[in-house]
Structures are given as structure tokens and as C-alpha cells.
Amino acid sequence: MARQIFVNLPIADMKRSRAFFEALGFTFNPQFTNEQGACMVIAEGSIHAMLLVKPFFQTFIDTDIADATKTTEVLTCLSCASRAEIDELVKKAVAAGGRAHRKPQDHGFMYGHGFVDPDGHVWELVYMDPNAAPPQA
């Protein structure tokens, strides 16, 4: 069986978070979704984000939940198929109540931008053009 990843993120409001990510085009696996947690499918069969309301998230840890609106513990970076896909996702995120994260970064062979979701989590988006990558030394 191929390895999968499930990124667990604390959220304040399930309805708001689901609406936000659905506006970006993500879907949810109903088998692992209820009022306490939602399994967002990022890449079918391999990458998921578990959106967990804070009281439920707290049952998995012995420390405080970081306030992502005040401190950043992790940057979740997703690859995209093109620069246009990145720009479109950031545009959708802003329209759905998020905000852009930094200015776009264009390094020629690599382009990146990102957004911050309503709970303060940073989602970096990157496209790398394999034909324009600098040669390895």
C-alpha cells in the first residue's frame, strides 16, 4: 500500500472551513467527515487534510493549540500544475474569505504564491518547470 499523508489542522468553525475549501474546488470524503472533523481530499488516495474543530483537535494533544492567526507552526506546501493554477487558487481563496500570503515569488524555473485560510493556516503553492530548472552541479 502506498504511503498517505493526513495533515491535521485545528479549525474554529466547521461550516465556514468547509465552505472555504469547497470554494477552492476541494472535496470531502463523507466516510471520514462529521461535525467534529472533515477529511478534505487534496490528492485522491495520497494527500488529505483533516479539519478538526478545536475541542476535538485538543483530544489528540497534551499541549495548547497554537493560534495560527498569531504564530506559524507549519507551512503546508502544495504543488500545482501551472502558474495559472496557482494564481486561480489564490484568487478563489481571497474571494472565499482568505487572504493572499506574501507577494508571488518568481524564480524563473519555480513560481510560488499562497494563501491564508480563515483559521490562519498558511498554504504555499508552487509550480516548478522541469525544463527551466538550473542544471545540477
N, C-alpha and C positions, 0 to 999 in steps of 0.2 A: 504494500500500500504506500502510495506517495505521501510524503510529509505535508501537513497542512498547517496554517497559522491562524490563530484566533486572537486578535488584539482585543483586549477587554478595556472598555472606556466607561468611566462614570458619567452619568448624564443627570440633569435635573428634571427633565420633562419628556416622557416617552413620546407623547403625541407630537410635540414640537420637533424632537430629534428625528423621528420617522418621516415627518413631512419634509424636513430639510433635506435629508438624504434621498428621499424619493424624488424630490425636485431636481436632484442632480442625476437621476437615472438609475440609482441603485435599487436593488430588490431585497426582500427579506425572506428567509426560509421560515415558513409558518410552523414547521415541526419544532423549531427551537426559538419561538417567539411568543411572548405573553406580555402581561402588563409590567413585569419586573425586568425583562430582558428581551432584546431583539437581535437576532442573528442576521446582520447585514452581509449580503454576498458581494464581495469585491471582485473576485475571480472564481468562477464556478469550480468547486472541488478543491480549491487550494488556499484562497485568502478570504478571511471573514473578519468582521468587527462585531464584537458582542457589545451592544449598547446596554448598559446596566444602570437602572436607577440607583442613585447614591446609597439608599439604605440597603439594597440588595448587594451592591458592589462591596459595601463595608463588611459583609459577612465572609468575604474571601481574604481579608487582610487584617493584620493586627496593628496597623499604624493608621494615621489620619489619611484621608483622601486629599490629594493635592488639589488646590484651586487653580485649574488651568487658565483662568482669566487673570491670575496674578503671577504665576510661575510656570515654566515649561519643563516638564519631566522628559518628554519624548517628542520627537518629530516623526510622524508617520509619513513615509515617502512612497508614493505610487508611481510606477512607470506608466507612460501614456504612449499611444501610437504616433502622435504628431504634436507639433506646436499648436495647431488649431484645436486639437482636443483639450490641451491644457488651458488655452485661453477660454474655450467654451465652458469648461468645468468651473473655472474661477468666476466667469460671468454668471453662471447659474447659481453658484454659491452666494454671491453677493445679492442677487435678486431674491434668493430664498431666506435671507436674514443673516448670512455670514458676512465676513469681510475679507478683503484681499490680505495676504500675508506678504509683506515686503513688495518691492518692485520686481518685475520679471528679470531673470538673470540669463543673459545670452552669452554663451562662451563659444559660439560657433558650432562646435560638434555636439554641444549639450545646451538645452534650453530648460529653464525651470521657472516655476511660479507656484503659488499655493494659496490656500485659504484657511481661515479660522472658522470653525463651526460655532453654533450658538453657545456651546458649553466651554469654548476657549481652546479646544484641541486644534493643533496645527497640522494641516495636511499639505505636505510638499508634493508637487507634481513635477515629473522630469521626463524629458524626451531626449534620447541620445541617438544621433545619426551615426551608425556604424561606418558609413562611407566617409565621414568627415572627421572621424576620431584621429587624434595625433598618433603617429607611429610610436610603438613601444621601443624603449631604449635597450 
